[in-house]
Amino acid sequence: MNESKIRVGIIGTGAVTQMGHIPAFKSVSKAELIALCDEDGEKLKLLAKKHKIPKPYTDYEKIVADKAIDALVIATPNYLHLPMIKAACSAQKHILCEKPLARTSEEALKICDVVNRTKVKFMLGLNNRFRPDVQILKKFIDGELGRIFYAKTGWLQREDFPERSSWKNLLASSGGGALLNLGIHLLDEALWLLGCRKVKSVVGSAHFLTKKREVEDSAIALLNMEDDITLTIEVSWTLLFDKDFTYFNVFGNNGSALLNPLKIYKRMQGEIVNVTPSVDASKNAFKLSFNLQAEHFVESIRRGKTPIFRAEEGLEMAKIIDAIYKSARKKKEIKID
């Protein structure tokens, strides 16, 4: 095992970097955050100074070429993932790439091919699996709720949610809208909680309510899974609610559960009983999930182990999302090989 610190650089200075990755890698004792990259020089300078990051770069090729760096976090627009991953792999840098892996399954396959030709550790950034409430729910689903037959999940945001980056509004740069950029978290969380069962077919619909976007504002999908499990997903950037919210509900023949907040119910001696354990469901859970994700990534490098999220999982989710988009266009069920 490598006893020295893993030296990390981050490419991209958006909200997920500022709220998640920078404080997370600062919290990991076996990591040292030494470099930060963004084409916005003024923003970069301010953040590097604020967080005492010694090496600011405005050119991603230069941060990739820095031989002092062991690992890179790629937290950039979707269309930049493939070229940046190629460059990082060529430079033998370990990679933590923000979701989604790619804009399409074809692009995701290219990333898998590039990663698998190298010996670098690659991890997809999906922090929800590290949340304490999600970890607890996983244990209950695996053993105490009986045969799971239905789950539903959603992430619904208000119409007046702060303006999104312009690249997210364009199909060429983003690859998709609410389904790809919000739904990927929900899909990963649901598939993992449900035991990574195969999705056999999908039915989807997409809605374009804002003319200034080329991508969908809202989407709904029904997924038919192995073992007769049905999963529904709903996402939106533009619904008329009083606040944003996200949820996950799961139903088995011996119990049910939901997230945000976590509640678990079981059938016990003919009665429905609340068996929810105590768990931190505050904003600290968000911070903790990023901290644990960063620690897992660093320890995977130090111990030479495969990280929990492989590029192939990103590819499988890309295939599912592609199928949902195809179903929405053709208005019919799409089977997944």
C-alpha positions in Angstrom: 0.0 0.0 0.0 1.2 3.5 -0.9 1.8 5.4 2.3 2.4 8.8 0.7 -0.4 11.3 0.1 -2.3 11.2 -3.2 -1.8 14.6 -4.9 -5.0 15.8 -6.5 -6.0 18.3 -9.1 -9.5 19.5 -10.0 -10.7 20.6 -13.4 -13.8 22.8 -13.3 -14.8 25.3 -10.6 -18.6 25.0 -10.7 -21.0 24.5 -7.8 -20.2 20.8 -7.4 -16.5 21.6 -7.1 -17.0 24.5 -4.7 -19.6 22.8 -2.5 -18.5 19.2 -2.8 -15.0 18.3 -4.2 -12.8 21.1 -2.7 -14.0 20.6 0.9 -14.1 16.9 0.5 -10.5 16.4 -0.7 -9.4 18.9 1.9 -10.9 16.6 4.5 -9.1 13.5 3.4 -5.9 13.0 5.5 -4.2 10.9 2.8 -4.9 13.4 0.0 -3.3 16.8 -0.9 -5.2 19.2 -3.2 -2.5 20.9 -5.1 -4.0 22.1 -8.3 -7.2 23.7 -9.7 -8.1 24.4 -13.3 -10.7 26.6 -15.0 -10.7 28.8 -18.2 -12.1 31.7 -16.1 -8.9 33.1 -14.8 -10.4 35.6 -12.3 -12.7 33.0 -10.7 -9.8 30.5 -10.7 -7.5 33.0 -8.9 -10.0 33.8 -6.2 -10.8 30.2 -5.5 -7.2 29.0 -5.5 -6.3 31.8 -3.0 -9.4 31.2 -0.8 -8.7 27.4 -0.5 -4.8 27.7 -0.5 -4.4 25.6 -3.7 -0.9 26.4 -4.9 -1.2 25.6 -8.6 -3.9 27.4 -10.7 -4.2 26.4 -14.3 -6.4 28.0 -17.1 -5.4 25.2 -19.6 -6.5 21.7 -18.8 -3.7 20.2 -20.9 -1.2 21.8 -18.5 -2.8 20.4 -15.4 -2.9 17.0 -17.0 0.8 17.3 -17.9 1.8 18.2 -14.3 3.9 15.3 -13.2 3.4 16.2 -9.5 -0.3 15.3 -9.8 -1.4 11.7 -9.1 -5.2 12.0 -9.7 -7.6 14.4 -11.4 -11.3 15.3 -10.7 -13.1 16.1 -13.9 -16.0 18.3 -13.0 -16.6 20.0 -16.4 -19.5 20.2 -18.9 -20.5 16.8 -20.4 -19.0 17.4 -23.8 -15.5 17.7 -22.3 -15.5 14.4 -20.4 -14.3 12.3 -23.3 -11.3 14.4 -24.4 -10.3 15.1 -20.8 -10.4 11.5 -19.9 -8.4 10.5 -22.9 -5.7 13.1 -22.0 -5.7 12.1 -18.3 -5.4 8.4 -19.2 -2.5 9.1 -21.6 -0.8 10.9 -18.7 -1.5 8.0 -16.3 -3.6 10.1 -14.0 -6.2 8.4 -11.9 -9.7 9.9 -12.6 -12.8 10.8 -10.6 -15.3 12.0 -13.3 -18.5 13.8 -12.4 -21.8 12.3 -13.6 -23.0 11.7 -16.3 -20.1 9.7 -17.8 -21.0 10.9 -21.3 -23.6 12.4 -23.5 -24.5 9.1 -25.2 -23.9 5.4 -24.8 -21.6 5.5 -27.9 -19.5 8.1 -26.2 -19.6 6.2 -22.9 -18.3 3.1 -24.8 -15.3 5.1 -26.1 -14.5 6.2 -22.5 -14.6 2.6 -21.3 -12.3 1.5 -24.1 -9.8 4.3 -23.2 -9.9 3.6 -19.5 -9.6 -0.2 -19.9 -6.4 0.2 -22.0 -4.6 1.8 -19.0 -3.9 0.9 -15.4 -5.4 4.1 -14.0 -8.1 3.9 -11.3 -11.4 5.4 -12.8 -14.4 6.3 -10.7 -17.7 7.9 -11.6 -18.8 10.7 -9.3 -22.2 9.7 -7.8 -22.2 10.6 -4.2 -25.6 9.5 -3.2 -24.5 5.9 -2.4 -22.3 7.3 0.3 -25.2 9.1 2.1 -25.9 7.5 5.6 -29.6 7.2 5.0 -29.1 5.5 1.6 -26.6 3.1 3.2 -29.1 2.1 5.9 -31.9 1.7 3.4 -29.7 -0.6 1.3 -29.4 -3.0 4.2 -33.1 -3.1 4.8 -33.9 -3.7 1.1 -31.3 -6.5 0.9 -32.8 -8.4 3.8 -36.0 -7.2 5.5 -38.6 -5.8 3.1 -39.3 -9.1 1.4 -39.7 -9.4 -2.3 -39.4 -6.0 -3.9 -42.0 -5.4 -6.7 -42.2 -1.6 -7.2 -40.0 1.5 -6.6 -40.4 5.1 -7.7 -38.1 8.1 -7.6 -38.0 11.7 -8.6 -36.2 15.0 -8.5 -38.5 17.9 -9.1 -37.3 21.5 -9.2 -39.1 24.8 -9.2 -39.6 26.8 -12.3 -37.7 29.7 -10.8 -34.6 27.6 -10.0 -31.5 29.7 -10.7 -30.5 30.0 -14.4 -28.5 27.0 -15.5 -25.2 27.2 -17.3 -25.7 27.9 -21.0 -24.0 24.6 -22.0 -26.8 22.7 -20.2 -29.4 24.2 -22.5 -27.7 23.0 -25.7 -28.1 19.4 -26.9 -24.6 19.3 -28.5 -22.8 20.3 -25.3 -25.1 18.6 -22.7 -26.4 15.6 -24.5 -29.8 15.9 -22.7 -31.7 17.8 -20.2 -33.3 17.0 -16.9 -33.3 13.3 -17.5 -29.6 13.1 -18.2 -28.4 15.7 -15.6 -30.8 15.0 -12.8 -32.1 11.5 -13.6 -28.6 9.9 -13.6 -28.4 10.3 -9.8 -31.8 8.8 -9.4 -31.1 5.9 -11.8 -27.9 5.0 -10.1 -29.3 5.1 -6.6 -32.4 3.1 -7.6 -30.4 0.4 -9.6 -28.0 0.0 -6.7 -30.6 -0.2 -4.0 -32.6 -2.7 -6.1 -29.6 -5.0 -6.4 -28.3 -3.9 -9.8 -30.9 -5.9 -11.6 -31.1 -5.7 -15.4 -33.5 -3.3 -17.0 -35.4 -5.2 -19.8 -37.4 -2.4 -21.4 -38.4 1.2 -20.9 -41.3 3.6 -21.8 -40.5 7.3 -21.6 -41.9 10.7 -22.3 -40.0 14.1 -22.5 -41.4 17.6 -22.4 -40.0 20.8 -23.8 -41.6 23.7 -21.9 -39.0 26.4 -22.2 -38.2 27.6 -25.7 -34.7 28.8 -24.9 -33.6 25.2 -24.3 -32.8 22.6 -26.9 -33.2 19.9 -24.2 -36.1 18.6 -22.2 -37.3 20.4 -19.1 -39.2 17.4 -17.7 -39.2 13.6 -18.3 -41.0 10.6 -17.0 -39.9 6.9 -17.4 -41.2 3.5 -16.6 -38.5 0.8 -16.4 -39.4 -2.9 -16.5 -36.7 -4.9 -14.6 -35.7 -8.4 -13.9 -37.7 -10.3 -11.2 -40.9 -8.4 -12.1 -39.8 -5.1 -10.5 -41.2 -1.9 -11.9 -39.3 1.4 -11.4 -40.6 4.8 -12.3 -38.5 8.0 -12.6 -39.7 11.6 -12.9 -37.5 14.7 -13.2 -38.1 18.3 -14.0 -36.5 21.7 -14.0 -39.7 23.7 -14.4 -42.6 22.5 -12.2 -44.8 25.0 -10.3 -44.1 23.9 -6.7 -43.3 25.9 -3.6 -39.9 24.2 -3.2 -37.6 21.6 -4.9 -37.7 18.1 -3.6 -36.4 14.6 -4.3 -37.7 11.2 -3.2 -37.3 7.5 -3.4 -40.0 5.0 -2.4 -39.7 1.2 -2.5 -42.3 -1.4 -1.8 -41.9 -5.1 -0.9 -44.3 -7.8 0.3 -43.0 -7.5 3.9 -42.3 -3.8 4.1 -41.8 -0.4 2.5 -39.5 2.5 2.8 -38.9 6.0 1.5 -36.1 8.6 1.5 -36.0 12.3 2.2 -36.6 11.8 5.0 -35.8 8.1 5.6 -38.8 6.1 6.9 -39.0 2.3 7.0 -42.1 0.2 7.7 -42.4 -3.5 8.2 -45.1 -6.0 8.8 -44.6 -7.5 12.3 -47.1 -9.9 13.9 -49.8 -8.6 11.6 -49.2 -4.9 12.3 -47.4 -2.3 10.2 -44.6 -0.9 12.4 -42.3 2.0 11.9 -38.8 0.6 12.3 -36.8 3.7 11.1 -33.4 3.9 12.8 -31.8 7.2 13.8 -29.8 8.8 11.0 -28.3 12.1 10.1 -30.6 13.5 7.4 -29.4 17.1 7.7 -27.3 19.1 5.2 -24.3 17.5 6.8 -25.3 14.3 5.1 -24.6 15.9 1.7 -21.2 17.1 2.9 -20.5 13.7 4.4 -21.4 11.9 1.2 -18.8 13.9 -0.8 -16.2 13.4 2.0 -16.7 9.6 1.9 -16.7 9.6 -1.9 -13.3 11.4 -1.9 -11.9 9.1 0.8 -13.0 6.0 -1.1 -11.4 7.3 -4.3 -8.1 8.0 -2.6 -8.1 4.7 -0.7 -8.8 2.8 -4.0 -5.6 4.4 -5.4 -3.5 3.8 -2.3 -4.6 0.2 -2.0 -4.7 -0.7 -5.7 -8.4 -1.6 -5.6 -11.2 -1.1 -8.1 -13.4 1.9 -7.0 -17.1 1.3 -6.3 -18.3 3.1 -9.5 -16.7 1.7 -12.6 -16.9 3.2 -16.1 -18.9 0.2 -17.2 -21.7 1.2 -14.8 -21.8 4.6 -16.4 -22.1 2.9 -19.8 -25.0 0.7 -18.7 -26.8 3.8 -17.4 -26.1 5.7 -20.6 -27.8 2.8 -22.6 -30.9 3.0 -20.4 -31.1 6.8 -20.8 -30.6 6.5 -24.5 -33.5 4.0 -24.6 -35.7 6.4 -22.6 -35.0 9.2 -25.1 -35.7 6.9 -28.0 -39.0 5.8 -26.4 -40.0 9.4 -26.0 -39.3 10.2 -29.6 -40.9 7.1 -31.1 -43.7 6.9 -28.5 -43.3 3.2 -27.9 -41.7 0.7 -25.5 -38.0 0.2 -26.2 -36.3 -3.1 -25.3 -32.7 -3.1 -23.9 -30.3 -5.8 -25.0 
